[in-house]
Amino acid sequence: MKFLDLKEDLCVSQVALGCWRIGDTTIEDTEKLVEEAIKEGINFIDLADIYANGKSEQYLGEVLKKHPDWRKKMFIQTKCGIRNNNNKYYDFSKEHIINSVEESLKRLNTNYIDVLLLHRPDTLMDPKEVADAFDTLYQSGKVKYFGVSNMIPMQMELLQKLQLS
C-alpha cells in the first residue's frame, strides 16, 4: 500500500475505505470488510454522520468495541453539516457541528475523530461560527484536523482566514 504524508504525524493510505453503504449491510459484514482493509494496509476510513442515517458510523463503532486495538490502526474521517429531516438542508451552526461530533463519537465508540469535514458548501454559513466550532472541538481533543468536502477555492479561503487559535 502506498501512503501519503500529509503532516508530520499524519500518514494515510492512498486508498480509503468508503463507508457510505456499510449501514445497509450488517455489523458482521462491516467487521469482515474492515479486517480485510487493515490486512491490505488501508488505514483511511471515510464516513459521514448522515450515511445510512448514522448506521454506518454505528456499525464501525460496534466493530471497534469488538476490536479496540484496530482504532490505533485507523485514520477516521467523518463529515457533518447536512441534516436529514425528510428534506435535506445544511446546518453549519456551531451548535450543530459540535452536536454532530458528539453523536459521531458515541456511534463510533471512540473519544476522538482524526478529521472532520464540512460535507457540502453552504452559501449561508457564518465562517466565524464554523471556526469557533472547530476551535472548541480542537481544544477539547475531540477532533485533530479539519477540512472541507466539495468546496471551491474561494469558500476554502474564507474559512482559512479564521484559522484555529
HELIX and SHEET records of a PDB file:
HELIX    1   1 ILE A   22  ASP A   24  5                                   3    
HELIX    2   2 ILE A   27  LYS A   39  1                                  13    
HELIX    3   3 TYR A   51  GLY A   54  5                                   4    
HELIX    4   4 LYS A   55  LYS A   66  1                                  12    
HELIX    5   5 PRO A   68  LYS A   73  5                                   6    
HELIX    6   6 LYS A   94  LEU A  108  1                                  15    
HELIX    7   7 PRO A  127  GLN A  139  1                                  13    
HELIX    8   8 PRO A  153  GLN A  160  1                                   8    
SHEET    1   A 2 PHE A   3  LYS A   7  0                                        
SHEET    2   A 2 LEU A  10  SER A  13 -1                                        
SHEET    1   B 5 ALA A  16  GLY A  18  0                                        
SHEET    2   B 5 PHE A  44  ASP A  46  1                                        
SHEET    3   B 5 PHE A  75  CYS A  80  1                                        
SHEET    4   B 5 ILE A 113  LEU A 118  1                                        
SHEET    5   B 5 VAL A 143  VAL A 148  1                                        
SHEET    1   C 2 ILE A  82  ASN A  84  0                                        
SHEET    2   C 2 LYS A  88  TYR A  90 -1                                        
END                                                                             
